[in-house]
């Protein structure tokens, strides 16, 4: 269901990246990827013609402020491509 929603949304309004914020979002879109090892990485979603960047959730960043720097670094590195 989520894949169909994203596909319809991206057809209407294409995006270069989607941010998967938190473990639940990562699991829902990238079923076979381990969340912790995927943080900060981008994965090509051929079926959606976009890249998915795995980021910590806002709640995780509030609980672990050190994740903020890591998150901004990941966003900057992908935005410059």
Secondary structure, DSSP 4 states (H G I P E B T S, - for coil): -HHHHHHHHHHHS--SEEEEESHHHHHHHSTTS-HHHHTT-EEEEGGGTEEEEEE--HHHHHH-THHHHHHHHHHHHHHT-
